[in-house]
Amino acid sequence: MYIKELTELNGVSGNEDEVREFIKDKIKDLADEITVDSMGNLIAFKKGKSGKQKVMLSAHMDEVGFMVTGFSDSGVIRFATVGGIDERILLGKRVLVGEKKIPGVIGSKPIHLQEREERNTNIKLKKLYIDIGTDKKEETEKLVSLGDYVAFHSPYTEFGEGLVKAKALDDRVGCAILMEALKERYECDLYACFTVQEEVGLRGAEVAAYTVNPDIALVVEGTTCSDVPGVEKSEYSTVLGEGAALTIMDRTSYPDKNFVNYIYELAKRNNIPVQFKQTNTGGNDAGKIQMSRSGVVTASISVPCRYIHSPVSVMSKKDFNSCKDIVIAVLKDLGTKEEAY
């Protein structure tokens, strides 16, 4: 399912080349046509048996990360975040800097040198730095340049009962599912769109949707999972192990209710675990796709991931398989319909 390979690639928003080339190589014999647009979106077209409907599957290749913004005289690197990251989790995390993937650690002033008031507050981003083991600015500048991308370093790990820990599950899970979907041919014309720059404004999807001009779009995503201590059940977003999650509404899109209900009922008929996302926070590429041209019938289906936008996101293989099975079931079933769904 390529989750290990995909999550161990680095693809901070705006620098998705490594991920795109891997996907392009793996799907080259599965699609009828593969194009890369000026934004960097990878669009794989597979001709349908009837071609009555044009369906867009979308998953973004990029991940949250960092960018080098400066250097101190002592050789450490100053940086900014790319995408939404909780700065409270950053201290002590391992990273890889630039194309050379130079190992580094995010650090700050040691606690025993902090004033009392500093110890009682969260360390702000401007107080953090990346240490790559050099002790002079000139040494660092020989290895790193302004604008270099920085990614979390977090090897793929399986643990517990069918759980996976990795960085970038948002949204390499979606990419892996699109790659699986391309293994079959359907009645509909299929456009599998691996998009860029989702984490910084859903930019790639806006361009891809305009190009494809689909009748229907299904966004495949990794989403929040909040079934953890300290959170009331009534506040859960999704629950790990209870299947793929369908979005009712979020900050960027309002999925077509009839399409969402159709997907839910189809999953139930096929005995595939499925749940609804119970919060309306966050957003994904559906926000731009839905409003493309004269509007697109859109829905989002996601794999629940704990600790999202961190180097230690956690998913269940059961949920991944549920999401994959539902996506393929939808694509197969659409060809049996006289109308859109």
LOPASE-277115 format. One record per residue (C-alpha): residue number from 1; residue in three letters; y, x, z; chain. Coordinates in pm, 1 decimal. Layout:
BEGIN
<r NUM 'ala' <Y X Z> 'A'>
...
! end
This chain:
BEGIN
<r 1 'met' <0.0 0.0 0.0> 'A'>
<r 2 'tyr' <222.7 310.6 -17.3> 'A'>
<r 3 'ile' <400.9 237.5 314.1> 'A'>
<r 4 'lys' <337.0 589.6 444.4> 'A'>
<r 5 'glu' <458.0 757.5 127.1> 'A'>
<r 6 'leu' <762.7 532.3 87.8> 'A'>
<r 7 'thr' <885.8 560.2 446.8> 'A'>
<r 8 'glu' <853.8 938.1 450.9> 'A'>
<r 9 'leu' <1084.6 965.0 150.2> 'A'>
<r 10 'asn' <1458.8 991.5 215.5> 'A'>
<r 11 'gly' <1688.8 740.5 49.5> 'A'>
<r 12 'val' <2010.4 689.5 241.9> 'A'>
<r 13 'ser' <2236.5 435.4 66.3> 'A'>
<r 14 'gly' <2386.3 595.9 -243.6> 'A'>
<r 15 'asn' <2112.5 858.6 -261.2> 'A'>
<r 16 'glu' <1801.7 660.9 -357.0> 'A'>
<r 17 'asp' <1682.7 903.8 -627.3> 'A'>
<r 18 'glu' <1374.1 1027.1 -440.9> 'A'>
<r 19 'val' <1251.4 675.4 -370.8> 'A'>
<r 20 'arg' <1327.3 551.9 -722.4> 'A'>
<r 21 'glu' <1136.9 836.3 -889.5> 'A'>
<r 22 'phe' <831.5 777.2 -668.9> 'A'>
<r 23 'ile' <824.9 404.4 -746.6> 'A'>
<r 24 'lys' <889.1 459.4 -1116.3> 'A'>
<r 25 'asp' <593.0 696.9 -1138.7> 'A'>
<r 26 'lys' <356.1 461.4 -955.7> 'A'>
<r 27 'ile' <443.3 150.5 -1160.1> 'A'>
<r 28 'lys' <479.5 309.0 -1504.7> 'A'>
<r 29 'asp' <149.8 157.6 -1621.8> 'A'>
<r 30 'leu' <204.5 -180.5 -1454.5> 'A'>
<r 31 'ala' <523.3 -297.1 -1628.5> 'A'>
<r 32 'asp' <602.0 -374.2 -1991.1> 'A'>
<r 33 'glu' <946.7 -221.8 -1962.2> 'A'>
<r 34 'ile' <1123.5 -13.5 -1695.9> 'A'>
<r 35 'thr' <1497.6 44.3 -1692.7> 'A'>
<r 36 'val' <1744.4 212.2 -1458.3> 'A'>
<r 37 'asp' <2099.1 77.4 -1470.7> 'A'>
<r 38 'ser' <2426.8 258.4 -1406.7> 'A'>
<r 39 'met' <2414.5 169.3 -1035.3> 'A'>
<r 40 'gly' <2067.8 318.9 -996.7> 'A'>
<r 41 'asn' <1871.4 -7.0 -970.3> 'A'>
<r 42 'leu' <1515.1 19.4 -1101.8> 'A'>
<r 43 'ile' <1417.2 -296.1 -1292.5> 'A'>
<r 44 'ala' <1053.8 -345.0 -1398.3> 'A'>
<r 45 'phe' <991.5 -626.6 -1647.3> 'A'>
<r 46 'lys' <650.0 -788.9 -1692.1> 'A'>
<r 47 'lys' <619.0 -1049.1 -1967.8> 'A'>
<r 48 'gly' <472.7 -1381.1 -1857.6> 'A'>
<r 49 'lys' <195.3 -1571.1 -2034.5> 'A'>
<r 50 'ser' <424.5 -1864.5 -2104.4> 'A'>
<r 51 'gly' <765.2 -1725.7 -2019.7> 'A'>
<r 52 'lys' <893.8 -2067.7 -1917.5> 'A'>
<r 53 'gln' <1062.0 -1929.4 -1607.1> 'A'>
<r 54 'lys' <1244.0 -1606.0 -1531.3> 'A'>
<r 55 'val' <1170.4 -1490.9 -1175.5> 'A'>
<r 56 'met' <1347.4 -1206.7 -998.1> 'A'>
<r 57 'leu' <1180.0 -1026.3 -709.4> 'A'>
<r 58 'ser' <1419.9 -804.1 -517.5> 'A'>
<r 59 'ala' <1370.4 -531.1 -256.7> 'A'>
<r 60 'his' <1615.1 -254.5 -172.1> 'A'>
<r 61 'met' <1524.0 112.7 -183.8> 'A'>
<r 62 'asp' <1799.0 244.2 43.1> 'A'>
<r 63 'glu' <1790.6 305.0 418.7> 'A'>
<r 64 'val' <2052.8 355.4 686.9> 'A'>
<r 65 'gly' <2145.5 714.1 766.4> 'A'>
<r 66 'phe' <2438.1 954.0 786.0> 'A'>
<r 67 'met' <2678.5 1168.9 586.1> 'A'>
<r 68 'val' <2821.3 1510.3 670.2> 'A'>
<r 69 'thr' <3196.9 1488.4 733.6> 'A'>
<r 70 'gly' <3282.9 1828.7 883.7> 'A'>
<r 71 'phe' <3187.0 2139.2 1079.8> 'A'>
<r 72 'ser' <3292.8 2284.0 1412.5> 'A'>
<r 73 'asp' <3359.1 2652.7 1474.8> 'A'>
<r 74 'ser' <3034.9 2672.3 1674.6> 'A'>
<r 75 'gly' <2832.7 2570.4 1367.3> 'A'>
<r 76 'val' <2744.5 2211.7 1454.5> 'A'>
<r 77 'ile' <2790.2 1930.9 1202.5> 'A'>
<r 78 'arg' <3015.5 1628.8 1237.1> 'A'>
<r 79 'phe' <2888.9 1314.9 1068.6> 'A'>
<r 80 'ala' <2947.9 947.0 994.8> 'A'>
<r 81 'thr' <2699.1 662.2 975.6> 'A'>
<r 82 'val' <2595.1 507.5 643.3> 'A'>
<r 83 'gly' <2498.1 146.7 709.7> 'A'>
<r 84 'gly' <2471.1 -31.5 1041.9> 'A'>
<r 85 'ile' <2328.5 189.4 1317.1> 'A'>
<r 86 'asp' <2356.6 139.7 1692.9> 'A'>
<r 87 'glu' <2517.3 464.5 1810.0> 'A'>
<r 88 'arg' <2352.1 423.2 2152.4> 'A'>
<r 89 'ile' <2013.1 524.0 2005.4> 'A'>
<r 90 'leu' <2125.5 843.1 1833.9> 'A'>
<r 91 'leu' <2126.5 1110.0 2105.6> 'A'>
<r 92 'gly' <1829.9 1345.0 2073.8> 'A'>
<r 93 'lys' <1702.3 1206.3 1743.0> 'A'>
<r 94 'arg' <1557.2 1439.1 1481.2> 'A'>
<r 95 'val' <1715.3 1439.8 1135.1> 'A'>
<r 96 'leu' <1685.4 1610.1 796.1> 'A'>
<r 97 'val' <2007.7 1732.5 637.0> 'A'>
<r 98 'gly' <2082.3 1749.5 265.3> 'A'>
<r 99 'glu' <1856.5 1803.7 -34.6> 'A'>
<r 100 'lys' <1695.6 2103.4 136.8> 'A'>
<r 101 'lys' <1595.8 1872.8 424.2> 'A'>
<r 102 'ile' <1714.4 2116.4 688.0> 'A'>
<r 103 'pro' <1581.4 2011.6 1030.8> 'A'>
<r 104 'gly' <1840.3 1915.5 1288.1> 'A'>
<r 105 'val' <1887.7 1733.1 1616.8> 'A'>
<r 106 'ile' <2166.2 1495.2 1716.2> 'A'>
<r 107 'gly' <2326.5 1630.1 2033.6> 'A'>
<r 108 'ser' <2624.9 1595.4 2266.3> 'A'>
<r 109 'lys' <2773.5 1752.4 2578.2> 'A'>
<r 110 'pro' <2494.0 1800.7 2838.3> 'A'>
<r 111 'ile' <2487.3 1543.3 3116.9> 'A'>
<r 112 'his' <2539.5 1806.1 3387.4> 'A'>
<r 113 'leu' <2873.2 1895.8 3226.9> 'A'>
<r 114 'gln' <2994.4 1537.2 3197.8> 'A'>
<r 115 'glu' <3251.4 1382.0 3425.6> 'A'>
<r 116 'arg' <3141.2 1084.4 3636.8> 'A'>
<r 117 'glu' <3314.0 832.6 3409.1> 'A'>
<r 118 'glu' <3147.2 987.4 3104.0> 'A'>
<r 119 'arg' <2802.9 942.2 3257.8> 'A'>
<r 120 'asn' <2865.5 572.8 3307.8> 'A'>
<r 121 'thr' <2963.3 495.3 2948.8> 'A'>
<r 122 'asn' <2782.1 507.3 2616.0> 'A'>
<r 123 'ile' <2844.5 823.6 2418.0> 'A'>
<r 124 'lys' <3060.6 744.7 2115.7> 'A'>
<r 125 'leu' <2978.0 865.0 1767.3> 'A'>
<r 126 'lys' <3276.8 1098.7 1758.3> 'A'>
<r 127 'lys' <3130.0 1287.0 2056.5> 'A'>
<r 128 'leu' <2797.2 1347.5 1881.3> 'A'>
<r 129 'tyr' <2706.6 1627.0 1642.4> 'A'>
<r 130 'ile' <2407.4 1761.0 1448.9> 'A'>
<r 131 'asp' <2266.9 2097.2 1555.6> 'A'>
<r 132 'ile' <2073.7 2285.7 1283.8> 'A'>
<r 133 'gly' <2037.2 2607.5 1482.5> 'A'>
<r 134 'thr' <2337.1 2800.3 1352.0> 'A'>
<r 135 'asp' <2614.9 2928.2 1577.5> 'A'>
<r 136 'lys' <2900.1 2982.0 1332.2> 'A'>
<r 137 'lys' <3078.9 2747.7 1091.8> 'A'>
<r 138 'glu' <3033.5 2995.2 808.2> 'A'>
<r 139 'glu' <2656.1 3002.2 856.7> 'A'>
<r 140 'thr' <2634.4 2624.2 849.8> 'A'>
<r 141 'glu' <2848.1 2598.0 537.0> 'A'>
<r 142 'lys' <2603.0 2824.0 352.7> 'A'>
<r 143 'leu' <2332.9 2562.7 410.4> 'A'>
<r 144 'val' <2518.0 2231.2 421.7> 'A'>
<r 145 'ser' <2805.8 2080.6 223.1> 'A'>
<r 146 'leu' <3054.6 1805.9 296.5> 'A'>
<r 147 'gly' <2913.4 1475.3 175.6> 'A'>
<r 148 'asp' <2548.4 1574.4 217.0> 'A'>
<r 149 'tyr' <2325.2 1288.0 319.4> 'A'>
<r 150 'val' <2132.3 1297.8 646.1> 'A'>
<r 151 'ala' <1816.7 1094.9 713.9> 'A'>
<r 152 'phe' <1614.7 1029.3 1026.0> 'A'>
<r 153 'his' <1302.7 1245.7 1055.2> 'A'>
<r 154 'ser' <1020.2 1022.3 1173.0> 'A'>
<r 155 'pro' <668.1 1067.7 1033.6> 'A'>
<r 156 'tyr' <462.1 754.8 965.9> 'A'>
<r 157 'thr' <229.0 675.7 1256.5> 'A'>
<r 158 'glu' <-36.3 407.4 1305.9> 'A'>
<r 159 'phe' <-99.7 290.0 1662.4> 'A'>
<r 160 'gly' <-220.7 -4.1 1869.4> 'A'>
<r 161 'glu' <-398.5 -286.1 1687.1> 'A'>
<r 162 'gly' <-284.0 -258.8 1327.9> 'A'>
<r 163 'leu' <72.7 -150.7 1404.9> 'A'>
<r 164 'val' <282.6 101.4 1214.2> 'A'>
<r 165 'lys' <578.4 310.9 1336.3> 'A'>
<r 166 'ala' <811.4 456.0 1072.9> 'A'>
<r 167 'lys' <1170.8 486.4 963.2> 'A'>
<r 168 'ala' <1303.1 280.1 670.6> 'A'>
<r 169 'leu' <1059.5 -9.4 702.6> 'A'>
<r 170 'asp' <1376.6 -196.0 605.0> 'A'>
<r 171 'asp' <1313.1 -215.9 318.7> 'A'>
<r 172 'arg' <1029.7 3.7 200.7> 'A'>
<r 173 'val' <797.9 -280.8 304.8> 'A'>
<r 174 'gly' <962.8 -491.9 36.1> 'A'>
<r 175 'cys' <933.8 -212.6 -219.5> 'A'>
<r 176 'ala' <562.7 -176.8 -145.3> 'A'>
<r 177 'ile' <507.8 -551.1 -188.0> 'A'>
<r 178 'leu' <686.8 -556.8 -523.9> 'A'>
<r 179 'met' <465.6 -269.5 -636.6> 'A'>
<r 180 'glu' <158.1 -473.1 -538.0> 'A'>
<r 181 'ala' <289.3 -782.8 -716.3> 'A'>
<r 182 'leu' <323.6 -588.5 -1040.6> 'A'>
<r 183 'lys' <-52.3 -531.2 -1050.4> 'A'>
<r 184 'glu' <-105.7 -887.9 -1180.0> 'A'>
<r 185 'arg' <31.2 -1087.2 -1472.0> 'A'>
<r 186 'tyr' <173.9 -1435.7 -1423.2> 'A'>
<r 187 'glu' <284.4 -1733.5 -1630.5> 'A'>
<r 188 'cys' <648.5 -1657.3 -1552.7> 'A'>
<r 189 'asp' <850.8 -1363.2 -1681.1> 'A'>
<r 190 'leu' <875.9 -1129.0 -1382.6> 'A'>
<r 191 'tyr' <1160.6 -890.4 -1307.7> 'A'>
<r 192 'ala' <1080.4 -666.4 -1010.1> 'A'>
<r 193 'cys' <1415.5 -522.9 -902.1> 'A'>
<r 194 'phe' <1424.4 -223.2 -669.2> 'A'>
<r 195 'thr' <1790.0 -222.4 -570.6> 'A'>
<r 196 'val' <2034.8 31.6 -429.3> 'A'>
<r 197 'gln' <2312.3 27.7 -168.1> 'A'>
<r 198 'glu' <2203.6 -286.8 15.1> 'A'>
<r 199 'glu' <2292.1 -137.6 352.5> 'A'>
<r 200 'val' <2654.0 -81.3 251.9> 'A'>
<r 201 'gly' <2737.2 -417.5 95.9> 'A'>
<r 202 'leu' <2449.8 -553.0 -117.8> 'A'>
<r 203 'arg' <2602.5 -371.3 -412.7> 'A'>
<r 204 'gly' <2301.7 -298.0 -630.3> 'A'>
<r 205 'ala' <2164.4 -651.1 -615.6> 'A'>
<r 206 'glu' <2491.6 -795.5 -741.3> 'A'>
<r 207 'val' <2464.7 -588.9 -1058.5> 'A'>
<r 208 'ala' <2089.0 -641.5 -1103.9> 'A'>
<r 209 'ala' <2115.4 -1019.8 -1067.6> 'A'>
<r 210 'tyr' <2393.7 -1035.4 -1326.7> 'A'>
<r 211 'thr' <2177.4 -835.0 -1567.5> 'A'>
<r 212 'val' <1855.4 -1031.7 -1516.0> 'A'>
<r 213 'asn' <2020.5 -1375.6 -1490.0> 'A'>
<r 214 'pro' <1709.1 -1529.5 -1329.0> 'A'>
<r 215 'asp' <1611.3 -1894.0 -1283.6> 'A'>
<r 216 'ile' <1463.2 -1818.9 -940.6> 'A'>
<r 217 'ala' <1494.3 -1519.7 -707.1> 'A'>
<r 218 'leu' <1280.9 -1417.1 -410.1> 'A'>
<r 219 'val' <1413.4 -1140.1 -186.5> 'A'>
<r 220 'val' <1145.7 -943.4 1.4> 'A'>
<r 221 'glu' <1280.2 -772.6 311.6> 'A'>
<r 222 'gly' <1211.0 -614.8 649.3> 'A'>
<r 223 'thr' <1383.6 -823.6 916.9> 'A'>
<r 224 'thr' <1457.8 -821.5 1288.6> 'A'>
<r 225 'cys' <1184.0 -888.4 1540.9> 'A'>
<r 226 'ser' <1301.1 -953.3 1895.4> 'A'>
<r 227 'asp' <982.5 -1051.0 2083.4> 'A'>
<r 228 'val' <1042.1 -788.1 2350.1> 'A'>
<r 229 'pro' <1105.3 -782.5 2726.8> 'A'>
<r 230 'gly' <1448.6 -908.7 2827.7> 'A'>
<r 231 'val' <1475.0 -1158.1 2542.2> 'A'>
<r 232 'glu' <1408.6 -1527.1 2603.7> 'A'>
<r 233 'lys' <1160.6 -1693.3 2368.2> 'A'>
<r 234 'ser' <1434.5 -1929.1 2258.5> 'A'>
<r 235 'glu' <1625.9 -1623.0 2133.8> 'A'>
<r 236 'tyr' <1340.1 -1465.5 1937.2> 'A'>
<r 237 'ser' <1419.9 -1394.5 1575.3> 'A'>
<r 238 'thr' <1059.5 -1345.6 1468.0> 'A'>
<r 239 'val' <731.1 -1266.7 1642.6> 'A'>
<r 240 'leu' <521.0 -964.3 1550.8> 'A'>
<r 241 'gly' <179.1 -1056.9 1415.2> 'A'>
<r 242 'glu' <256.6 -1421.2 1335.0> 'A'>
<r 243 'gly' <307.4 -1372.6 963.3> 'A'>
<r 244 'ala' <588.8 -1331.0 714.5> 'A'>
<r 245 'ala' <921.0 -1492.9 805.2> 'A'>
<r 246 'leu' <1121.1 -1732.7 589.1> 'A'>
<r 247 'thr' <1498.7 -1737.2 630.0> 'A'>
<r 248 'ile' <1673.9 -2071.2 679.5> 'A'>
<r 249 'met' <2026.7 -1926.7 682.7> 'A'>
<r 250 'asp' <2194.4 -1594.8 757.4> 'A'>
<r 251 'arg' <2540.9 -1442.3 739.2> 'A'>
<r 252 'thr' <2528.0 -1378.7 365.5> 'A'>
<r 253 'ser' <2316.5 -1655.9 213.2> 'A'>
<r 254 'tyr' <2198.7 -2013.4 246.7> 'A'>
<r 255 'pro' <1857.3 -2021.7 77.4> 'A'>
<r 256 'asp' <1759.1 -2326.5 -125.8> 'A'>
<r 257 'lys' <1589.0 -2556.7 128.7> 'A'>
<r 258 'asn' <1351.7 -2710.6 -123.2> 'A'>
<r 259 'phe' <1238.9 -2365.9 -238.1> 'A'>
<r 260 'val' <1195.0 -2247.7 121.0> 'A'>
<r 261 'asn' <990.6 -2557.1 212.0> 'A'>
<r 262 'tyr' <781.1 -2513.2 -103.0> 'A'>
<r 263 'ile' <697.1 -2153.1 -2.5> 'A'>
<r 264 'tyr' <613.4 -2259.7 353.8> 'A'>
<r 265 'glu' <380.7 -2540.2 242.4> 'A'>
<r 266 'leu' <215.7 -2316.8 -17.2> 'A'>
<r 267 'ala' <142.2 -2055.8 251.4> 'A'>
<r 268 'lys' <-3.4 -2321.3 481.2> 'A'>
<r 269 'arg' <-226.4 -2460.8 202.7> 'A'>
<r 270 'asn' <-358.9 -2110.9 139.5> 'A'>
<r 271 'asn' <-411.7 -2041.0 512.6> 'A'>
<r 272 'ile' <-163.3 -1753.0 506.8> 'A'>
<r 273 'pro' <21.0 -1696.0 837.7> 'A'>
<r 274 'val' <390.6 -1779.3 805.3> 'A'>
<r 275 'gln' <687.0 -1838.9 1038.4> 'A'>
<r 276 'phe' <1056.0 -1918.5 1018.3> 'A'>
<r 277 'lys' <1322.2 -1666.9 1118.2> 'A'>
<r 278 'gln' <1490.0 -1840.4 1412.4> 'A'>
<r 279 'thr' <1824.2 -1658.8 1411.7> 'A'>
<r 280 'asn' <2099.0 -1655.3 1150.7> 'A'>
<r 281 'thr' <2218.4 -1299.0 1207.9> 'A'>
<r 282 'gly' <2212.6 -1025.5 947.9> 'A'>
<r 283 'gly' <2189.5 -1063.0 574.3> 'A'>
<r 284 'asn' <2030.1 -916.7 263.1> 'A'>
<r 285 'asp' <2049.5 -902.3 -114.9> 'A'>
<r 286 'ala' <2007.7 -1279.4 -137.3> 'A'>
<r 287 'gly' <2376.6 -1308.9 -50.0> 'A'>
<r 288 'lys' <2482.7 -1158.4 -382.5> 'A'>
<r 289 'ile' <2194.7 -1287.2 -595.0> 'A'>
<r 290 'gln' <2254.0 -1648.0 -490.3> 'A'>
<r 291 'met' <2611.4 -1638.9 -619.1> 'A'>
<r 292 'ser' <2544.7 -1451.1 -942.1> 'A'>
<r 293 'arg' <2686.7 -1606.3 -1257.5> 'A'>
<r 294 'ser' <2651.4 -1986.9 -1221.5> 'A'>
<r 295 'gly' <2425.5 -1956.2 -914.3> 'A'>
<r 296 'val' <2057.4 -1879.5 -858.9> 'A'>
<r 297 'val' <1790.7 -2068.5 -662.3> 'A'>
<r 298 'thr' <1710.7 -1808.5 -396.7> 'A'>
<r 299 'ala' <1491.2 -1757.4 -89.5> 'A'>
<r 300 'ser' <1415.9 -1465.2 142.3> 'A'>
<r 301 'ile' <1076.5 -1375.0 285.7> 'A'>
<r 302 'ser' <1049.0 -1088.8 532.4> 'A'>
<r 303 'val' <815.9 -866.4 730.6> 'A'>
<r 304 'pro' <915.7 -872.5 1100.9> 'A'>
<r 305 'cys' <1009.9 -522.3 1221.8> 'A'>
<r 306 'arg' <1093.3 -429.5 1580.8> 'A'>
<r 307 'tyr' <1369.3 -170.7 1644.6> 'A'>
<r 308 'ile' <1508.0 -209.5 1292.6> 'A'>
<r 309 'his' <1767.3 43.9 1166.4> 'A'>
<r 310 'ser' <1619.6 310.4 1389.6> 'A'>
<r 311 'pro' <1374.8 597.4 1330.0> 'A'>
<r 312 'val' <1100.8 408.1 1514.9> 'A'>
<r 313 'ser' <1077.2 67.0 1348.4> 'A'>
<r 314 'val' <746.4 -109.0 1414.7> 'A'>
<r 315 'met' <558.8 -356.8 1196.0> 'A'>
<r 316 'ser' <217.2 -523.5 1195.8> 'A'>
<r 317 'lys' <-10.7 -475.8 896.1> 'A'>
<r 318 'lys' <-101.0 -844.8 936.0> 'A'>
<r 319 'asp' <259.0 -942.4 866.9> 'A'>
<r 320 'phe' <278.8 -706.8 569.7> 'A'>
<r 321 'asn' <-35.1 -859.9 417.9> 'A'>
<r 322 'ser' <93.9 -1210.1 490.0> 'A'>
<r 323 'cys' <418.9 -1136.7 305.6> 'A'>
<r 324 'lys' <237.5 -977.9 11.8> 'A'>
<r 325 'asp' <-9.7 -1267.0 -15.9> 'A'>
<r 326 'ile' <265.4 -1529.4 -5.7> 'A'>
<r 327 'val' <471.9 -1354.3 -272.8> 'A'>
<r 328 'ile' <173.6 -1332.4 -507.1> 'A'>
<r 329 'ala' <74.2 -1693.5 -431.9> 'A'>
<r 330 'val' <425.2 -1810.8 -523.2> 'A'>
<r 331 'leu' <422.6 -1617.9 -849.9> 'A'>
<r 332 'lys' <84.1 -1762.9 -944.0> 'A'>
<r 333 'asp' <170.6 -2118.0 -842.2> 'A'>
<r 334 'leu' <503.0 -2129.4 -1025.6> 'A'>
<r 335 'gly' <317.9 -2124.4 -1355.0> 'A'>
<r 336 'thr' <147.0 -2453.6 -1271.2> 'A'>
<r 337 'lys' <476.9 -2638.6 -1228.5> 'A'>
<r 338 'glu' <657.0 -2841.0 -1491.6> 'A'>
<r 339 'glu' <981.2 -2791.3 -1299.7> 'A'>
<r 340 'ala' <1112.5 -2481.5 -1124.7> 'A'>
<r 341 'tyr' <884.1 -2522.9 -818.4> 'A'>
! end
